[in-house]
Each structure stands twice: as structure tokens, then as C-alpha cells.
Amino acid sequence: MDQQRPRIRLRFTALYAVTLLVVLLGAAATLRYAVHDALQREFDKSVLASAGLVQQFFRAEIEEYVTVEATLAHIAGELVFEERAIRIRKPDGSLFKIVGAPVRRARRPLSGPVRTVRFALDPDLAPKWNIEVDASEANVIALQARIDRWFGVGIPLLVLCAAVAGWWLTGRTLRPVGRMADAASRIAPASGARLPIDDPTDELGRLGLRFNALLDRLDGALAQQRDFLADAAHELRTPIARLRARVEVAMLKPSIAGDSSVLPAIDQELRAVSQHVDELLQLARADAAGEDAPMRAESLFLDDVVMDELPRWQPEAQRRHMTLDYSALEESPVVGDASLLPRMISILVDNAIRYGHDGGRVQVRVRPADAAAVLDVEDDGIGIPEQDRARIFDRFYRGDAARIQRPDGSGLGLAIAAWIVQQHHGTIAVTAGAHGGTLVQVRLPLAVN
């Protein structure tokens, strides 16, 4: 088997990885924004808390030190803040003290970037005195950078792991498809081989079942075609063999060629072959068109169609001294094909005359009944045994009695008639006639005005 690139597997894996990447990037962006916002809020709270601590000390110590200057000088020497520089400014804006100045000078400067925030010391106790807080944002930025690094490393690693897992999972999921493709490449026509089905209840299993059903139908069609060709060859072989025999005899004995019976016999054989070929073409077209065969539907009266068709069979009936009775014709409107319905009637009447007894009777009746136009063709001939009726509409099938009485038949007429009835959404059935012969009944939907 040719190894091909796993395009579907690759596409599914890439789609899965890209989708996961987009989702993770969206989630990371949202989370990063939320963390940044939370860190900023906490930073603002800490700056406010530093200023508030100075304000609380000032209010607590002002009673002991009485003056604002003395109180602030005491506070500036007592309080020390990490990563903070707090300056106290006089009402004129000049610098008064730096809180924790001796300790601050011993330390390194604040790491940038630095944010400066000003607060009023106490509008009542120290009017116009202000506190300036310098706060380093370095820790916040470092934490944000650390989170970004986690995202930068974690997201690609997670997508890579997901892609590997998706590749494995997709391969495992598509493995039945690969087995099906391998099996399909090994299936030969009419071999009976089918696709392997792991689980008939999942999507791939149902697809395999449908494909196997399609193979069953194709095998059936191929078998039907083989049978059709074999039967057609068999049916055509006999008249062609008789025709060749007559021609060879005429060639060996030129005196016979002048016999007036030779040409009519050859003509009769040619007509039989031509009829077989026409019937085969009719069935071939029916098979090719299937259930969607085109039909020129028009409003007709079935009784009129019978009335127009039957007179052409009177000479054959008279030749055999038979009575062709079609007096019981009631008005029965139908929607049908004006070329197919006469063909169906002709087949049924031809069979009734062909397999009737000399001097017998053929009755053709048309009547409306139960929303259907009913056509009855009844004879008093050899009849059809009950065991043969189930197969009477099969192609090339002929009962023993029919072969004995008329060996020149093809066994295709009733198959064509059944197909025409089916195209008109009707039914056809064969039963025993009232006088020992055969009754063929056709029911077509009655047209509604």
C-alpha cells in the first residue's frame, strides 16, 4: 500500500493545537489583565496605608509634643518604611523632614520606576501640611514580568503537549478509517469482501455499514447484469441458430432457396429476434433510469387506451378462432404515459392470445373501483400453476407449460409490463381465471379532477 501523508490527521492536530493556543492566549490575556489590576489596587492600598500610618502617629503624638513641628520631627525619627520615601512639606511647600532619614541615607535609592503621591497631613490639626510618598513599583513590575515568563514558557509547552496528545488521539480515532481504506483497496468486484467495522454504533461504523450496503447493492447489480446477459444470449441463440440453419440449408441446396416458404420463415425468425432485441432494450433503459425514469404524464382514460389498442389484435384472435371481448369498458381517468400504457396492454393481450386455446375467449375489462382504475385481462387458456406465479414477473422466466405451447417466447413481456405498472405507481397481480385460465389484474391510481 502506498504510504501517503496523513493530511487529515495533520489538519485535525493543527486545528486542535491552534484552537487551544487561541483559547490559552485569550485566557492568559484576561488573567494577566486581572492580575495587573489586582496588583495595582494592592499597591495603591499600600501607599495609602503608609501615608495613613504617618497621619495616625501625628494625631496620637500631637497632644504630647503640642506643636506640629515637634510632633513631626519626632515621627520622622521613629518611623521607617521599606521601599518607601516619605517627605513632610510645610504649608509653603518647602521640605520639613524626611521620615526615617538617618536610616534612608544608609540604604540604596529606591528602584525605579517610582510613583509619588501627595496627601494632606491633617486639615484640622496641621492645615496645609502635606505628606509626599515615593513608592517603588519595581516589585509589582517584577512580579508581572515573572507571570509573563510563566505564560511565555507554559503556553507553548502546554500547546506542544496538547499537539502531541492530539496527534496520538487523532491517529487512534482515524485508525478504523485507515483499515477501511486498506480493505477497500483490496476489494475486488463481486468478491463478497466488505469493510471491517469496529463499532457499528459510532459515526465511522455507520459510514462503514452504509458503504457495505452500497457494495451489496453493487454486487447485486453486477450479478443481475451477468444473469441478464447470460439469459439474453440464451434467448437469442435459439432463433439465430434456427435462422442460420435455414440459410445454410438454402445455400447447400439452391433449389430450396427458390421455395416460397423459405423467405417467410426467415422473415418470421428475424421478427422474433427483432422483438427480443426491442424487449431487451426496453429493460436496459428501465434499469438505467431506475425509479426516476422519465415519464410523459398526461391525463388519459384507460378505457379509451384499451379501445384504441385492442383492434390491432383482432386479426391474431380471428386467426386462432378466438373471441376478443372488450365490451365491458367503463370510464376510468388516469394520469399516465400515452406510449407506455398501450405497450403494457399489448403485452397482456398478446400473452392471453398466445397461451389461450384455439376457439377460446379473451376478456378485457376496465372499471373504476376503490380510487383505482382496474384493468382485467382474462383468458381460458393453459393457466399458470400457483407455484409459478411468484416468479412470473421475473425476467426470462417461463413456466413449463408456456415453453411447451410457445417455445418462441422470451419471458420478458410480463417483466416489462410490471415495470410500466410500477412507473405508474400501480400494482399487477396474477390469479386463476374463472374458466380455468389466467386473470391478470392491473390497478392504477384513479385520476382526480
N, C-alpha and C positions, 0 to 999 in steps of 0.2 A: 504493500500500500504506500502511495506517495505521501511523504510527510509534508504537511502544509503548515504554514504559520497559524498559530491559534488566534486568529483575528477576533473572534467573538469573545474568547476568554480574555484577551488583552484589552478589548474595549470595555468589557464589564469591569475588569480590575481597575482600569484607568478612571472610568466613571465613578466607581466606588471611592477610589483614593481622592479624586478631585472634589467629589461631594463632601467627603469627610474633611478635607482641607478647608473648604469654604465654610463649613459649619464650625470647625475649630477656630478659624480666623475670626469669624463673627463672634463666637463666644469669647475668644481672647480679647478682642477689642472692647466688647461690652464689659468684661471683667476688669480689664485694665482701666477703663474709664471709671468704673465703680470704685476700684482700689485707690486710684489717684484722687478722686473726690473725697473718699474717706480719710486719706492721709492729710489732705489739705484742711479738712474740717478739724482733725485732731491737732494739726499744727497751729491752727488759729486758736483753738481752745487752750493749748499750752502757752501761747504768747499772752493770751488774755489772763490766764492763771498767774503768770509771772508778774504782770502788772498788778493784778488783784492782790497778790501777796504783799507787795510794797504798800498798797493802799491800806490793807488791814493792819500792817505793822504801824504805819503812820497814825492811824486812828487810835490804836492801842497805846502808843508811846507819847502822844501829844500832851496828855494830861501830866505825865511825869516831867517832860522836858519843856513844857509850856510853849516855847517858841517853835515856829516852823523850821527855822534854820537848825536849831539844836536837835530837834527830833530827826530831821533828815540826815544830819551829819552822823548821828548815832546809827541810824538804819543803814547808811552807806557802808559803815564799817562792820556791820553784823551779817548782812545777807550776802550770800554767794550763789550764783546761778551757773549751771553747766550750759555751754553753747548759747549763752545769753550775755548781752552787754546792755545794762540799764543805766540811763543817764537821767539826772534830775535837772530840770531847767527852771530858771527863775521867771517871774512874770514878764521880764523884759526880753526873755529868750536866751539869755546867757547861761552858760553851763555852771551849775552849782556843785554837783557831786556826781561821781560815777560809783554806782553801787558795787561794793566788792573790789574797789580799785587796787588795793595792795595785792590782792590775790590775782586779779585780772592781769596786772602787769607781769606777773611771773609766768603766765600761761601764753601759749601761742595765740595769734589773732584768730578770729572766727573764720571758719572755712566758708568760702562763697558758694553759691550766692547768698546774700544777706538781705533779709526783709526788715524794714524799720517801720514800727507802728508807734503812734503817739496817743497817750491817754491823759485825761485830766487827773491830777492827784486827788483833789477833793475840793469841789466848788465851794463848799461852805467853810471848811477849816483852813484851806490853803488856796484862796482864789487865784486863778491864772497860773498856778504852778502846774507843770506838766511832767509826765514820765515818758521817756523815749526808750523803746525796747528794740534792740538789734537782735534778731533771731536768725541763726544759720539754717538754711534749707538743705544743707548737704546730706543729712541723714535721710530726709524724705526722698531726695533725688537718688541717693544710693540704693534705697530700698526699691524705688520704682525701676531703676536700672537692673537690679537683681531679678525682679519679677519679669522684666522684658527678656533677660537672658534665659530664664526658665522657659518662657514661652518660645523663644527662638530655638532652643535646643529640644524642648519637649514636643512641640507640634510636629516638626519634621520627623522626629524619631517615632512618634505615635502614628503619623501617616504612613511611614515606611513599614512599620509593623502591621498596620491595617492593610496595606497593599499586599504584603506577603500573605497575610491570612486570607485576603480576598482572592488572591491568585490561587491559593490552595483550595479554598471553598468553591470558587467558580469551576476549577478543574474537576473537583469531586461532583459538582452538580451537573456539569456537562459531560461527564464520563458516559452516561447512558446514550447521549447523542452521538458520541464517537463510536460506541458499539453499534448503534443503529446504522450509522454511515458505513461502517465496515461491512456489516451484514448486508446492507442494500447494494453495495458494490459487488457482492458475491451472488446475488440473487439472479438466477437465470430464468428466462421465460418458461412458464409452465413447470417450474421445478418444485413448486409447493413450499419452498423456503419462505420464512417470514422473519420480520424484525424481532429481536429479543425485547421483551417488556419486563422491566424490573418491578415497577409498581403501576398497575393499571389504573390506580385511582388518582395519580397526580397528573399535572399538565402534560409532561412528556409521555407518560403512559397512555393517556387518552389520545395524544397525537399518534403514537405507535399503533394503537388499536385502529384508528381511522385509516392509517396507511396500510395496515394489514388487510382491512376490509376492502380498500381500493385494490390491493393485489388480488384478493379473492375475486372481485368483480372482473378484473382484467384477465385472470386465468379462465374464469367462466366464459368471457367473451372470446378468448382465443380458442377454447375448446369448442364453443358454438361455431366459430368460424371454420375450424377444422372439420367438424361434423357437417357443416353446411357445404363445404367444398367437396367432401367425400360423397355426400348424398347427391349433390348436383352432378358430379362426374358419373355416379352410378346411374342416375336417371337419364342423363343424356347419352350414355354409352349405348343403351338398347336401341333407341330409334336411329342413332347414327350407324350402328352395326347393321341394322336392317337395310338402311339406305345404301350402305357400301355393298352389301350382299346383292341387292338388286342391280346396282350399277356394274358390279363385277360380272354378274351373270349376263347382263346385256352386252358387256364388252367381249366376253368369251363366245357368246352366241349372237352374232349380229342379226340373225333372223328374228330373235326375240325382241331386239331393240325397236323393231317396227311394230310390235304388238301394241295395240291401243291401250292396253291396261297398264303398261309399264310407267308411262309418264304420269297418269293419275295416281298410281301407287307412290311414285317418288314425290309427287306434289303433296300427297297426304302425309308422308313421313316428314317432309320439310315443314309443313304446317305444324306438326306435332313438336318438332324441335323448336320452331319459332315461338310456339306457345310456352314451352318450357323456359326458353330464354326470357320471354316477357315476364313470366311469373318470378323468375329468379331476380330480374332487375327490379321488379316491384318490391320484393322483400329486401333486397340490398338497399334500396332507397329508404325503406321503412326503418331498417337497422341504423342507417347513417343518421337519419333525422331523429330517431328515438321518440320520446314523448312530445318533443317540441316540433314535430313535423308540420310544415306549413299547410294550412287547410283553408280553401276559399269558402268561408262560411257565408251562406245566404239563406234566406227564407224559402223553404220548399214545402210541397205537400207530398208526403211519402206515397200516397195513393196515386198521385199523378206520375211520380217517378216509375212506379211499378207499371202503370198503364202504358207509359212510353217505352219501357224496356221489353215487356213480355211478347209483343207481337213478333219480334225478330226470332223468337224461339218456337213459334208455331210450326214452321216447316220441319224442324227436327222432331217435334212431337208428332206431327202427322206422319212423318216417315216411319215412326215406330208405332203408329196407330194408337197414340196416347191422347188423352184428353187433358188439355191445359186450361184449367178453370181459374179465372181471376175476376170472377163476378162479384165477390164479397169484398169490395174496397170501400172503406169509409174514410171520410175526410180526416186527415191526420197531419197537421202542420208540424214541421221540424225545422231546425237550423242545421244545415249540413253542406257538404261539398257536392256540387252537381256532377262531378266526374267520378267521385269515389262511390257514392251510393248506388248508381247504376251498375258499377263493377261488382259490388257486393251482391246485389240482387241477381245479376247474371251468373255469378258463381253458384249461388244456392239453387237457382232453377236448373242450371246445367247439371249439377250433381243429382238433382231429383229426377231429371230425364235420363241421365246416363245410367243410374243404378235402379231405375224403375223397370217393371216388366212390360214387355210389348203388350199393347192394348190396355195398359194401366191408366192411372189417373194422377195428375199433379194439381194440387190446390194451392193457390196463393191468396192469402187473406191479409187485409190491413184494417186495423181498428184502433181507436184511442181507448186506453184503459189505465187508470191509476197514474195519471200525469205522465203517461208514456205512449208513444206510438208503437204499436205491436205489429210486427210482420211475421206471419206464419207461412212456412213453405213445407207442405206435407205431401208425401208420396206413399204408394202402396207397394214399394219395391222390396229389395232384399233386406232392408233394415240394417241397423248397426248393433251388434251384440253389446250388452251392458258393460262388459269388461273392456271394450274398446273405446267407449265414449269419453273416458278421462283423457285419452291421448289423441282424440280425433282432430284436435286443432294443432297438434304438433306438426312441424314441417316434415314432409316426405313420409309421414306415417299413413299407411293404408292397411285396412283390415284384410284378412284372408279372403273373405267373400268378395270384397271390392277388387282385389287383384285377380281373382278368377274371372269375374264378369267383365272387367275392363282393364286388361293388363297395360293399356297405353296411358293410364293416368299418371300424374306426377306427385300427388299427395301434397300439393301446395295451395290448392284453391281455398280450402277452409281456413288455412293459416292466414291467407291474405284477407279473407272475409272477416276473421276475428280481429285482425289489426285495424281494418276500416271501422268496425263497430267500436273498438277501443278509442280510436281517434275521435269518434262522435260521443264519447262518454256513455256508451250504451253497454248492453250485455247480450251475449249469444249463448244459447243452450240447445242441446240435442237430446231428444227423448224419443220413445217409441210412438209411432203413429197409431191412429185409431184403427187402421186397417192392416196393421202388421208391418208397415214400412217405417219411415223416419219422419219425425217432425222437428224442424229447425225453427226456433223462435228467437227473433231479434227484438230487443226493446230499446228504443231511442227516446231521449228526453223530449217531451211534447213542448213545442214552442208556445210561449205565452204572448198574446198580443199586447 
